[in-house]
Amino acid sequence: MGKIILRLDRMMVERKISLNELAERVGISNVNLSKIKNNKVTAIRFSTLAAICEVLDCEAGDILEYQKEE
């Protein structure tokens, strides 16, 4: 089975936004956002994903990527 890879780090670089600023604007802790950014989570709430997309002005597909199992 494949897996979902979070590409939040790439989008943050493109939008020139820091982890601290994004966490504050989304309304989650730096620790939780860091876990999302570094693919250390197994789930993410749609409300959190929507808030991230709102702040970064992007689509969920810009952050989520499906990777097939090799």
MARBA-3410 file (N, C-alpha, C, O; in Angstrom, 1 decimal):
70
0.8,-1.2,0.0,0.0,0.0,0.0,0.9,1.2,0.0,1.9,1.3,0.7 ~ 0.5,2.2,-0.7,1.2,3.5,-0.8,1.0,4.3,0.5,0.4,3.9,1.4 ~ 1.5,5.5,0.4,1.4,6.4,1.6,1.2,7.8,1.2,1.6,8.2,0.0 ~ 0.7,8.6,2.1,0.5,10.1,1.8,1.7,10.8,2.4,2.1,10.6,3.6 ~ 2.3,11.6,1.7,3.5,12.4,2.1,3.0,13.9,2.2,2.4,14.4,1.3
3.4,14.5,3.3,3.0,15.9,3.5,4.2,16.8,3.0,5.3,16.6,3.4 ~ 3.9,17.7,2.1,4.9,18.6,1.5,4.7,20.0,2.0,4.9,21.0,1.3 ~ 4.4,20.1,3.3,4.2,21.4,3.9,5.4,22.2,3.9,5.4,23.5,3.7 ~ 6.6,21.6,4.1,7.8,22.3,4.2,8.1,23.1,2.8,8.6,24.2,2.8 ~ 7.8,22.4,1.7,8.0,23.0,0.4,7.1,24.2,0.2,7.5,25.2,-0.3
5.9,24.1,0.6,4.9,25.2,0.5,5.3,26.4,1.4,5.1,27.5,1.0 ~ 5.8,26.1,2.6,6.2,27.1,3.5,7.4,27.9,2.9,7.4,29.1,3.0 ~ 8.3,27.2,2.2,9.4,27.9,1.6,8.9,28.8,0.4,9.3,29.9,0.3 ~ 8.0,28.2,-0.4,7.5,29.0,-1.5,6.7,30.3,-1.0,6.8,31.3,-1.7 ~ 6.0,30.1,0.1,5.2,31.3,0.6,6.1,32.2,1.6,5.6,33.2,2.0
7.3,31.8,1.8,8.2,32.5,2.7,7.5,32.8,4.1,7.4,33.9,4.5 ~ 7.1,31.7,4.7,6.5,31.8,6.0,7.2,30.9,7.0,7.5,29.8,6.6 ~ 7.4,31.3,8.2,8.1,30.5,9.2,7.1,29.6,9.9,5.9,29.8,9.9 ~ 7.7,28.6,10.5,6.9,27.7,11.3,6.2,28.4,12.4,5.0,28.1,12.6 ~ 6.8,29.3,13.1,6.2,30.0,14.2,5.0,30.9,13.7,3.9,30.9,14.3
5.2,31.6,12.6,4.1,32.4,12.1,3.0,31.6,11.6,1.8,31.9,11.9 ~ 3.3,30.5,10.9,2.2,29.6,10.4,1.4,29.0,11.6,0.2,29.0,11.5 ~ 2.1,28.5,12.6,1.4,27.9,13.7,0.5,28.9,14.4,-0.6,28.6,14.8 ~ 1.0,30.2,14.6,0.2,31.2,15.2,-1.0,31.5,14.4,-2.1,31.6,14.9 ~ -0.9,31.7,13.1,-2.0,32.0,12.2,-3.0,30.9,12.0,-4.2,31.1,11.8
-2.5,29.6,12.1,-3.4,28.5,12.0,-4.1,28.2,13.3,-5.2,27.7,13.4 ~ -3.4,28.5,14.4,-4.0,28.3,15.7,-3.6,26.9,16.3,-4.4,26.4,17.1 ~ -2.5,26.4,16.0,-2.0,25.2,16.6,-0.6,25.4,17.2,0.1,26.4,16.8 ~ -0.2,24.5,18.0,1.1,24.7,18.6,2.3,24.5,17.6,2.1,23.8,16.6 ~ 3.4,25.1,17.9,4.6,24.9,17.1,5.0,23.4,17.0,5.4,22.9,16.0
4.9,22.7,18.1,5.2,21.3,18.2,4.4,20.5,17.2,4.9,19.7,16.5 ~ 3.1,20.7,17.3,2.2,19.9,16.4,2.4,20.3,14.9,2.4,19.4,14.1 ~ 2.6,21.6,14.6,2.9,21.9,13.2,4.2,21.4,12.8,4.3,21.0,11.6 ~ 5.2,21.3,13.6,6.5,20.7,13.3,6.3,19.2,13.0,7.0,18.8,12.0 ~ 5.5,18.5,13.7,5.2,17.1,13.4,4.6,17.0,12.0,4.9,16.1,11.3
3.6,17.9,11.7,3.0,17.8,10.4,4.0,18.1,9.3,4.1,17.4,8.3 ~ 4.8,19.1,9.5,5.8,19.5,8.5,6.9,18.4,8.3,7.3,18.3,7.1 ~ 7.2,17.7,9.3,8.2,16.6,9.2,7.6,15.2,9.0,8.4,14.2,9.2 ~ 6.4,15.1,8.6,5.7,13.8,8.3,5.8,12.9,9.5,6.0,11.7,9.3 ~ 5.6,13.4,10.7,5.6,12.6,11.9,4.2,12.3,12.4,4.1,12.0,13.6
3.2,12.5,11.6,1.8,12.3,12.0,1.2,11.2,11.1,1.6,11.0,10.0 ~ 0.2,10.5,11.7,-0.5,9.5,10.9,-1.9,10.0,10.5,-2.6,9.3,9.7 ~ -2.3,11.2,11.0,-3.6,11.7,10.7,-3.5,13.3,10.8,-2.7,13.8,11.6 ~ -4.4,13.9,10.1,-4.5,15.4,10.3,-6.0,15.7,10.1,-6.7,15.2,9.2 ~ -6.5,16.6,11.0,-7.9,17.0,10.9,-8.1,17.8,9.7,-7.3,18.6,9.3
-9.3,17.6,9.1,-9.6,18.5,7.9,-9.7,19.9,8.3,-9.3,20.8,7.5 ~ -10.1,20.2,9.5,-10.2,21.7,9.9,-8.8,22.3,10.0,-8.6,23.4,9.6 ~ -7.8,21.5,10.4,-6.4,21.9,10.4,-5.9,22.1,9.0,-5.2,23.1,8.7 ~ -6.1,21.1,8.2,-5.7,21.2,6.8,-6.3,22.4,6.1,-5.6,23.1,5.3 ~ -7.6,22.6,6.3,-8.3,23.8,5.7,-7.6,25.1,6.2,-7.5,26.0,5.4
-7.3,25.2,7.5,-6.7,26.4,8.0,-5.3,26.6,7.4,-5.0,27.8,7.1 ~ -4.6,25.6,7.3,-3.2,25.7,6.7,-3.4,26.2,5.2,-2.6,27.1,4.8 ~ -4.3,25.6,4.5,-4.5,26.0,3.1,-5.0,27.5,3.0,-4.6,28.2,2.1 ~ -5.8,27.9,4.0,-6.3,29.3,4.0,-5.1,30.2,4.2,-5.0,31.2,3.4 ~ -4.3,29.9,5.1,-3.1,30.8,5.4,-2.1,30.8,4.3,-1.6,31.9,3.9
-1.9,29.6,3.7,-0.9,29.6,2.6,-1.4,29.8,1.2,-0.7,29.9,0.3 ~ -2.8,30.1,1.2,-3.4,30.3,-0.1,-3.1,29.2,-1.1,-2.6,29.5,-2.2 ~ -3.4,28.0,-0.7,-3.1,26.9,-1.6,-4.2,25.8,-1.5,-5.2,26.0,-0.7 ~ -4.2,24.8,-2.3,-5.1,23.7,-2.3,-4.5,22.5,-1.5,-3.3,22.5,-1.3 ~ -5.3,21.7,-0.9,-4.9,20.5,-0.2,-3.9,19.7,-1.0,-2.9,19.1,-0.5
-4.1,19.6,-2.3,-3.3,18.8,-3.2,-1.9,19.4,-3.3,-1.0,18.7,-3.8 ~ -1.7,20.7,-3.0,-0.4,21.3,-3.0,0.5,20.8,-1.8,1.7,20.9,-1.9 ~ -0.2,20.3,-0.8,0.5,19.9,0.4,0.5,18.4,0.5,1.5,17.8,1.1 ~ -0.5,17.7,0.1,-0.6,16.2,0.2,-0.1,15.6,-1.1,-0.5,16.0,-2.2 ~ 0.7,14.5,-1.0,1.2,13.8,-2.2,1.1,12.3,-1.9,1.5,11.8,-0.9
0.5,11.6,-2.9,0.4,10.1,-2.8,1.7,9.5,-3.4,2.1,9.8,-4.5 ~ 2.3,8.6,-2.6,3.5,7.9,-3.0,3.2,6.4,-3.1,2.9,5.8,-2.1 ~ 3.3,5.8,-4.3,3.1,4.4,-4.4,4.2,3.6,-3.8,5.4,4.0,-3.7 ~ 3.8,2.4,-3.3,4.8,1.5,-2.7,5.6,0.9,-3.8,5.2,0.6,-4.9 ~ 6.9,0.9,-3.5,7.8,0.4,-4.5,8.0,-1.1,-4.5,8.8,-1.7,-5.3
END
